Amino acid sequence: MASQGLSSSHPAHINSIFRSSLTRHKAWLLYPTPQFFCKNIHSDAKLNDPFMMAQKDLTHLYEDINKELFVPIEELRSLCVYYFDGKGKAFRPTIVVLMARALNIHSNRDGDLLPGQRSIAMISEIIHTASLLHDDVIDGSNKRRGKSTVHEVWGERKAILAGDFILAAVSIALARIGDTSVVSVLSQVIEDMVQGEFMQLGSKENENERFKHYLEKTYKKTASLIANGCKAVSVLVNCDPEVHEIAYQYGRNVGIAFQLVDDVLDFTSCAKQLGKPSAADLKLGLATGPVLFACQQFPELHAMIMRRFSCKGDVERAWQYVLQSDGVEQITYLAQCYCHEAIRKIKLLRPSAARDALIGLTEMVLTRGK
């Protein structure tokens, strides 16, 4: 079953979900798929810590990545492994590992990972980090994970080449899995990431199209990797397209929620917590969800959005407008709804500790501070 990004489902009663806050802008609701209210997310099952449960399978993650990225040129090797220092959250491989275990049990196997599934978890982290090297150059960022970015240390040309080399290593690792369907699914991720970055470079004049554009960009830049990583581990163990779609939709909804929360944290967390400057998106000229919601209460933001906050004082004024509006609350609520939809999907799988950990992970997405 081919997955169609954000447009894969449009429940007939979707408008009722956000009627209280978005009555004037129903056109914005074409893309979200959450199907019910979800102020609080709790599972009846005793939830395991997702990261602790995945730890066994990820013990050698960074060691394996360093082997995959080995190259005789010492400086290039240093660039490639710079972010693989074991200090990242490993959020994406954790989801992939837990999904693989849950799917294996659902498919009447034991929970242990297949070698190909373990490789997909590693590949998901490599793809994500390769995109960071390129994104940091495009954005001119000087901090990432609390330290200087690759291009700040080695220069833009070498950073771009290192990102390209990492993606080449991904291609080799994918080919080694030996499944053309997996190659196709994960190649889609790289295509989506590039498209998403291009979308981020533009903005929509029409306000009703702007939020749709934002969510589509969010899917392509962030959620596609998580969604298709989950789908890829499903392909290796189960031939049922409906099971593939369950895995994909769980990852898609959690991925979108993750980025929505990230956009909220840009306004609510200090730079020290984030490991990068706060208000970073505004300084890059980006109107994220909280700004788009704030624009409904403060129409002055429209002109700032169109000029990408380029005039003196735009960033500071936009920041204040967002904090005075309910934009943060609205995006937080939307993230809750995406997480609730992810739970609805994953509960279609057979009960297991890994499945419950995936449920618990959705709540961690909502409560994270960085």
N, C-alpha and C positions, 0 to 999 in steps of 0.2 A: 504494500500500500504506500503510494507516494505521499509524503507529508508536504503540506502547503504553507508552512510558516504560520503566520498569524491568521490567515484567512481560512483555516481548515474547519472552523465551526462557528456558526453564528446562531445561538439559541434565540428562538422567537421572542422570548420574554426578557431579553437582556436589558432593555431600557428600564424595566422596573427596579433593577438593582440599585441604580444610582439616581433615581428620579428626584430624590430630595435635594441632591447637590448639583445635578447637571441638567435640570429640566430645560434650560435654554439652549443646551448644546447636545441634543440627542445624536447628531451626526458623529460625534466623537465616539460613540459606543459601538461602532461597527466592528471594531477589532477585538476588544477584550472578550474572553470566553468564560470567565467565572459565572456560575449559574445560581448563586444564592448568597445571602448575607453571611458574613463571616467575621464578626467583631473579635471573637476569640477562637483560637485553634487549639484543641486538645484531643488526644486519642484516649480511648478507654483502656488501651493496652499500656502496660508499664514499658516506657520507652527506653531503649538503650542509647547511650551516647554514640552518635553516628561516627564521630572521629575516632573514638576508642575502638569501636567495632571494626573500622576499616584499617586500623593501624597495622595489624598483622600482615595484611595483604600489601601494604604500602611501605613496609619496613625498608626495603631496598630501592624505593622509588628513585631517589636522587642519585644513588649509586648507579642504577641502570641507565638513567638519563645521561649521566656523565660518560658512560661507556658508549652510548648511542651517538654522542656529540664529539667523540674523540677525533681529533684531527692533528696531524704532525706539526702544523703551524702553531706555535705556542701562544702567540698573541690572539689569534682567532679563537683558539680553544678557551682562552681566558674570557673573551667577550661572550662566547656562547653559554658558558656555565655561570656567568656573573649573577644572574637572578636565581639560579638553582642552588641556593645555599641552605636549603632546608628550613628557611624562616618564613616561607609562604604558608598560606592556609591549606593548600592542597585541596581546595573545595571541589574542584571538578573531578579529579581522580577519586575522591571519596565518594561522590555520588555514583560514579561509574562502577566502582567496586561493590557498593551496596546494591545497586540495581542488578549487577551481574549475579550476586548471591541470591537476591530475591527471585530473579527470573529462573535461575537454575533449580531452585526448590519448587517453583511453580510448574516447571517442566519435568517434574518427577526425577530430578537428579539430586545428588548431595549439593551442599552449598558451595563447595570449593570452586575456585575460579579455574576456568580453562586458560591455557597459556595465551591464547588470542585475546581473551577478555582482559587479562593482566596487561597485555601490550596496549590495548585500547585505553586503559586508565593512564598509562604512561604517556601515550600519544596525545591525549587530551590536555595534559599539563604542558607538553612541549609546544603544541599549537598555540595555546593561550599565551605562553611566554614569548614566543616568536612575534605574536601580534603586538605585545607590549613594546618591543624594540622599535617597531615601525611607528606605532602610535605616538610614542614619546618624541620621535623626531618630528612628526607632523604637528604635534601640539606644542613643541618647544618646551616640554616639561623638564625640570631640572631635578626632581625628586621622585623616587619610586620605592615603595616599601621602606621608607625612612632613610634611604641612601641616594647618592648621586646616580642619575640615570646613565645608561651605557654611553649615549652620545655625548654627555657632559664629560665623561672620563676619556673616551677614545675618539670622539668626533662623529659627525653625522654619517660620513661615507662608510666608515668601518661598522657603525651600528646597523646601517641598512644591509650591508653585505653579511653581517652576522645573522640578522633576521632571515635573510634569504637562505643562508647555509642551514639554519635550523629547520626551515621548511623542507629543504632537500632531504635532510635526515629523516623527517617525518615520512616522506614518500618512500624511502627505503624501508623503514619500519613497517609501514602499511603493506608494502609488497610482500614482506616476510610473513605476514599473517596468512596470506594465500587465499583470501576470500574476496572475489571481485565485488560482491555486494557491500562488504565493509569498506572497501576502497571507495566505492561510489558514495556511500553515506558520509564518510568523513571528508572526502574531497569537496562535498557540498558546503561544508563548514568554512573552508578557506574562501570559496567563492562568496559566501554570505558575508564574511568579515570584510572583504574588500568592498562589496556593495554597500555595507553598512557605514564604512568609513567615508565613502563618497557621499552618502546621504547626509552624514553629519556635517559635511562641508557646505551644504546648502540649507535653505529654509523656505518655508511656504508662506506666500503672501496671504492666502485664504486661511483665516483662523480656524475654520471647521476642518480643513485638511491638515492643519499643523499637528494636532494631537495624533492623528492617524499616522502621519509621517514619523513622529517621535516613537510610537510604539513599534512600527515596522523596523526602524533603525535599531531600537533596543533589542528586538528579536535577532536581527542579523548580526549585530556586533557582539552580543553577549549570550543570548539564549540558544542560538543555533548550535553552538559547540556542546552545550550541556544536553540539549534535546537529541542531537544526532549521536553523541557519545553513548547515551542510554539506548538509543535504537540499535547502534552497532553491536553492543554486547548481547542484545536480544536476538539479532540475526544469527549469531553464532550458535545459539542453543535452542531456538524454537523457530519452526517454519510457519507459524500462524501469523498472518498480517495483523490481526487484531491485537495480539500480544505486542508486536512491534509498535503499534500505535499507542498502546497504553504506556509503554516505556518512553516513547517520544513525547507524548503529551505531558507526562509527569515532568520530564526534563525541561520542556518548553515553558511550562507555567512557573516552575521554580526559578528558571533562568531569568524570566521577565521580572518576577518578584525581586530577585537578587539585585538586578540593576535599578529597579525603582527605589529600593531601600538605599542603594548606593547614592542615587541622586538626592534623596532626602538627607543623607549624612553629610553631603557637601554643604548643607545649610545648618545642620544641627551639631556637628562634631568639630572639635578644634583640630588644627593642623597636626598637632602631636599625635592625636588618636588615629588620624587617617594615614599618617606617613606621607602626606603630600599637602600642599597648600589648600586651605579651605576656600570656598567660592571659586575653585579652580575652573568649573564649567563656565561660569559667567565671564571670567577673565579670558577664556578661550572663545567667547562669543556664542556660547551654546545656551539655548533655552530648553532646559529640561522640564520634567513634569510639574514640579512646584511652581516654576515661572509661568507655565502655560495656564495653570489654574488661577494663579494670582492675576493674570491678565484680564480675567473676567471681572474682577473687583477693581482693578486699577488699569483702565484702558490705556493709560500713558505708556504702559509697557510695550504696547504693540509697535510703536515707532522704534523703541530701543531694540526689540527683537529683530526687526527688519535691518537695522544697521549693526546688528551683532554686538551691541553694547560697546561701540567703538568710540563714542564721544566721552569727553572728560566728565566724570561723575556718574556715568551710566551704571557701572558695576555697583557702586555704593547705593544708589537710589533703587536699583532693581532688587538688591539684597534686602533693603528695608521694606519694599513693597511685599516681597515674598513673606517676610516674617510677620507683617501686619495682616496678611491674608490667611485663608485656610488652605493654601496650596500644599503645605507639608502634610497636613492632616488628610487631605484628599488623596494624595499619592500614597500615603501610608495605608489608607483604607483600601485602595486599589491593589496594593501589594498583598494585603491580607486576603483579598478575594482570589487573586491568582494562586496563592498558597493553598487556599481551601479547595480550589479546583484540582490542584496537584494531588491533594489527599484523596479526593473523590476518585481520581484515576488510579492511584496506586492501590487503593483498597479493592480494586477488581482482581488483584493478584491473590494467590493463596497466602494465608497468614504465615508469617515467619518473623524471626527476630530482625532480619535485614529489612523486611518490609516495614516493620514498626520503626526501625531506625530512620528510614526515609521519611516517614511521617513526622518523626521528631525533628528531622533536619529542617523541615519547612518552618517550624516555629523558631529554630535558631536563625534562619534567614531573616525573620522579622525582628528579632531582638538583638542582632549583632550591633556592635558599636564601631566597627571599622571594616 
